[in-house]
Amino acid sequence: MHSNQTSAAVRETTAAFTIDMQPAAPHLEMTDRYDFTKLWTGGMSGASSGLMLSAGDPVRGKAGYVALERFDGTIDGLRGTVVLQQYGSMNDGVTLYYEFVPGSGTDGLSGITGRIDLTVTEGDHRVHIHYALN
């Protein structure tokens, strides 16, 4: 493989967050909308706010959601803002993608890319963050 770009080293950190989610008026028929805020602690420390759109029948295990949120704080001491995106689905199993939106980082988080692995145990939200600064 040949490349003219130097690949940034992948960094890792862990964090946790608490979330406050409130139902909001849906924009599309047959969907639900939620506005939320999060407080982050650990290697990713700060606050974020966002919105989630969902559809389907989660009681039967058949549903999906998308979410965008704007984080303002620090990651391993690097201060800035960045937008996070999530995509989740349930259909005989759970699929979740959670990542930094390319091109959305500012200040110390400018150029950030990567993913966030989320684990929820009894309402406790913990994340393992894999990121690079390009």
Secondary structure by P-SEA (a helix, b strand, c coil): ccccccccbbbbbcccbbbbbbbcccccccbbbbbbbbbbcccccccccbbbbbbcccccccccccbbbbbccccccccbbbbbbbbbbbccbbbbbbbccccccccccccccbbbbbbbcccbbbbbbbbbcc
